[in-house]
């Protein structure tokens, strides 16, 4: 078989995508600036020097402790926990009410839901904060599972969050696509064996060679994912027991 035909045949045999796993900051919500500003508020309140936006933004998806260690490399675990508590209290008071979806996010979430795709969040934020943000923005029935950094023991780019989401949704890695803006998101997806799409409207504006696909607009993202999904009938029914019907989205 000619090489081109063999490659086309291999692509054609790939399972259709049934699930979309979403990063939050810089992917669904225009909120990277809030993360940076909140971190700097805590750092400067304890006598540290404010960090540059690029340094903190590049750590999107990583634990807060990693950000604080940029200011204090010898930070103790006790201080790290105290700063995490202060960060979350400040973020809840000031950033969560101000967080907004990117224009195009709502229509895309609803289009994927209408197409029968399962959706979950895989953010570095706490799962409860993620759910509060998105439900407050009117995203209710579109997302089946809310997962966050406190849902697993290892943060991105370890595969744990994506693996847990796939288990909850009842989907295999090759039936799943991870959508994110950072190297941590793409690294997590690849480590979990999932397909990956980098979006260019978040923090990282340069193409990441590790990403399977790179998109620059919401319309392009919808086209790419729906093409991966194929006709609705080819995806089969939603798994019966991994999602609790009638009780709203699952959160861990």
N, C-alpha and C positions, 0 to 999 in steps of 0.2 A: 504494500500500500504506500503511495507517495507520502512524504513527510507531512505536507499540508493537510492531506486527507486524514491521516492518522491523528494529527492534533485536533482537527475539527471533530473527529469521532470521539476523542477523549473528552473534549469539552461538552459535547452533546450528551454524554453519559453521566455527567455530574448531576447529583441529586438536586432537585429544585429547592430553593430557599423557602423555609417555613417560618423563620423567626428572625427578628431584628433586635439587636442589643444596642442600646443607646448610651453613650456618654452624656453628661449633662452640661457642665460649664464649657462654653466654647463650641458646643455642638447643638444642643437644643436651646440653651439659654445664653443670652448675651451677658455673661456674669463673671468673666475672668477678672475684670477690673475690680469687682467687689471682693473677690478672693484676695487679690494683692493688697487692696486698701485695708481690709480687715486685718490681715497679717501684719502690715506695717503699723496699724494702730496699736496692736498688742506689743509689738517689738519696741516701738518708741516709748510707750508708756512705762516700760521697764528699763529705759536708758540705752536701748540699742539704736543703731543707725538704720534708718529706713532702707529697705532693699530696692534695687532697681526692678521695674516692672518686668523686664525681660527675664531676669533671674528667677523670679517667683512664677511667672507665667509658664516658663519652660518646665516647671515641676507640677503642672496641672495633673491631678489624679493621684499624686503621691501623698503619703501621710503628712499631717500638719507638722509633726515632729521634724521631718526632713527640712521643711521650710524654716522652722525656728533655728535649726542647726546651722543654717547659712549665716545667721546673726551671731549665734553662740555655739561654736563647734564643740565645746565641752559641756554642753547643756546636760544637766542631770535629769533623770527620769521624773523626779518629783516636780521640778520646774516645768518640764515638758507637759506634764499632765495639768498643772495649774494654768499654763498658757492655753492649752487646748480648751479647757473649760471657759476661760475668758473669751477666747476667739468665738466659740459657739454661741455664747450669750450675746456678744456684740453682733455677730452675723444674723442671729435670729431677730434681734431688735431692728437692725438697720438694713441689712442686705436682702433678706428674704422678701420683705414687703416691696422692695424696689426691683426685684428680679423680673425680667420680661423674656418671653420667647423670642427667638429670632423670627422675623417675618418669613413665613413659609413653613415654619415648624408645625404649626397647628394643622394646616391643610395636609401636610405630609403624613403626620401621625394618623389622621383620620382616613386618608387614602389607603394607607397600609392596613388599617383596621378593617376598612370596607372590603379590601381585597382578600381578607381572611388570614393575614399574617399575624403571628403572635409577636408581642413586643414586651421588652423588659428594660429597666435601667440598670446600668453597671457603672455607677459613679463612685468617685472617691469620697463623696459626702456620705454622711449617715443616711441610712435608708429612710428614716422618718422625716428628715429634712427634705430629701428629694421628693418624697410623696407629698409633703405639705406644699412645696413650691409648685409642683405640676398640677395638683388637684386645685390649688388656689388660682391657677391660671386657666382653669376650665378643662383640663385634661383628665377625664374621669374614666370612661369606658374603653379608652384606646390602649391603655397599658395594662397588661395582665399581672406583671410582677415588678415590684420595686426592690432593688437590691442596692446596697451601698458599701462603703468601706468597712463598716462595722458588721457586715454580713459574713465576712470570711476572715481568716487569720493573716493571710498574706495579701498585700496590696498589689495593684498593677505595677509592673507588667507581668506579674505572676498570673497564671491562667485561672485562678480560683474563682473569681467573680463570674467570668464567662461560663465556666464549667457548672457553677451552681445555677446560673440562669438557664442554661440548656437543660439541666436536670429537672428544674421546676416546670419548664415549658414542654418537656418531653421531646426534645429535638436533638438530633445528632450534630456534631460539629460541622459536617459538610452540608447541613440543612440550615445553617445559621450564619448571619453576617453581623459583624461588629462595626458600628459607625462611630467614629470619633475624630478628634482634631489633633491629638498628640501622639508622640512616639510611645507613650505608656499605653494608650488605648490600642494602637495597632499591635504593639508587642504582646499585649494580653490576648488579643484575638488570635494571633499567629500561634502563640504558645498553647492555646486551647484547641487548635486545629480548625478554627472557624475561618470563614472568608472575611475580608476586611475592606473597609472603605474609609479613606481619609477625606474630611471636608476642609475646605480652605477658607472658611469664614471665621474660624476660631483663632486660637493663639498662633498656631503654626501656619504660616502662610506659604511656606516652601513645601514642595512635594516630598513626601517621605518615600524613599525607594522600597521600604518594607511593605507598603500598602499594596494590596492587589489592585484596587481601583482608587482614583482620586477624582473628586468632583468639586466644582466651583460654585454651583447654584443648586437651589432646592429642586428645581425642575429636573436638573440632570440627575440628582440623587434619586428622585422618584422613578425616573426612567430606568436607571441602572438596577435598582432593587426589584422593580416589578418585572424587568427582563429576567433577572436571576430567579424570580419566583415562578415564572411561567403562568399558564392558564390556571385559574383557581381550582379547577377540578383535579389538576395533577398533584395538588398539595395534600389531598386527603383531609379528613376531619381533624379537628382539634383533639388533643389527648383528653380522655374523659376524666382522669382523676388528679392530674398534676395541678389543675387550676380549680379553685374553689368557686363553683358557680353560685351566684346570688349573694355573695358575701364581699364583693368588691375585690380590688387587686390584693395580691399577697405581698407582704412586706417581711423582710428579715433584717 
